[in-house]
Amino acid sequence: MCVREDFLQFVPVYNLTGKNLANVLTESLEGYGINLQYLRGQGYDGAAAMSGRFKGVQSHISKEYPNAPYVHCAAHSLNLAVSGSCNERPIKNCMGTIESVYSFLNTAKRQAVLKESVETMKAGSPKPRVEKLKQLCHTRWIARHDSVLTFLELLLPVVDSLESISEWEDRVSATNASQLLCAIRHSEFIVSLHVIAEVFSKSLPLCRDLQKEATDLAAAMSSAQILVQALVEMRSKADIDFNDIFLRATKTCDAIGVTINLPRLAGRQAQRCNVQTNSPEEFFRIAVFLPFVDHFLSELNSRFLSHKTLLTSFMCLLPSEESLKVSARPSREQLTQLETLVDKYSFDVGTHHLGAKGELEIWYRVVSQLENKPKNALEALIRCDPIDLPSIHTLLKLLATLPVSTSSSERSFSTMKRIKTYLRNTMGQDRLNGLALLNIHREISINTDEILSRLAEEAPRRINLRI
């Protein structure tokens, strides 16, 4: 079994109110012959027109189809958590410097200087795996992680390139290169860069997992919880973990000829952290590392709170190994959660509470005898017999099809940019949707003879297709 996310069409919208967007959405789906009585989930980003509680799209659709709960795109939630945590002053300044360096070097002439620096670095150590910086994109989720990690890997060639450009006769380029070079050689920037790279290296697997079509809400929340646990452990062992980060930052500073020093302390604590210490490591641990990790943890817990609330009732369908070791029967709380699901999805389940509870007890015994316990809804759905346990099978199917992210929908806009270029800007809506379907659904084989026969029968053309 697999979850499919298929592109249908691009729809022109002229009124961006929540009610009109909901009407366009339902009318488009009905135009494709889709029975909306089987609508069991809505997935959008957090824009007010889409997620508003009173006038948003999800509110209007939920009133008409109450069994279709709204799920905020988990990938957007992670992106917002990353954006919110990067508002700490040292982290924000570091990200801004990374973006400025990319914009400055993103020309053919300056990029050639960077490439030459990378080639000269290959004779020494370490050998960079990439030769070009990546843009610090604010909309593509995984690009922000990759841009920071790539910048850290190319830090030495970037410094060498900026030193070369700062000696050019071009006054503007030389001045900007010197300013960026001073910003990069700052102790706070080097430490902040290593802190961001360390935290982003732990959140990158979750970012990749949330963009898969096969992931379900239970697996996504499990991955998010693993990230939270990793950050909590990092926070509890801040002295040890930051010591490793500080040692790497010190080596980087030695390579570019910089010494990590304490910044100047302000007379009063107004705009920045004043830590009374003589140790640079302790200062940056308190001023940079701990606030960033704490803010990231807070953002993750708050952004994914609605997902955890929605998933609470469904967790009774996926018993953990710890609970099965205690007892192979569901607890009273799990039975209560099942009753909530049966009441909410009575149209789909079609059975009484007692029948569903009996199936849940049998399901727990089946799972306890399995050597490899199911970890997500799809694995559980494969092992659940739809004939013997129809209610549990239906609820697992609902859990597997709840929307997790809108990554596939976001990628469709990339397809539209490849199809509707400036040279094809006058194409009609039907042609745009047809070309998009051809480009996205490439796995479908097409019979060219059948297409030509159909085109020949539709309308008279200047080209004779009947030959």
Buried (B, 14 or more C-beta within 10 A) or exposed (E): EEBEBEBBBBEEEEEEEBBBBBBBBBEBBEEEEEEEEEBBBBBBBBEEBBBBEEEBBBBBBBEEBEBBBBBBBBBBBBBBBBEBBBEBBBBEBBBEBBBBBBBBBEEEEBBEBBBBBBEEBEEEEEEBEBBEBBBBEEEBBBBBBBBBBBBBBBBBBBBBBBBBBBEBEEEEBBEBBBBBBEBBBBBBBBBBBBBBBBBBEBBBBBBBBBBBEBBBBBBBBBBBBBBBEBBEEBBEEBEEBBEEBBEBBBEBBEEBEBEBEBBEBEEEEEEEBBBEBEEBBBBBBBBBBBBBBBBBBEBBEEBBEBBBEBBEBBBBBBBEEEBBEEEBBBBEEBBEBBBEBBEBBEEBBEBEEEBBBBBBEBBBEBBBEEEEBBBBBBBBBEBBEEEEBBBBBBBBBBBBBBBBBBBBBBBBEEBBEEBBEEEEEEBEEEEBBBBBBEBBEEEEEEEEEEEEEEEBEEEEEEEEEEE
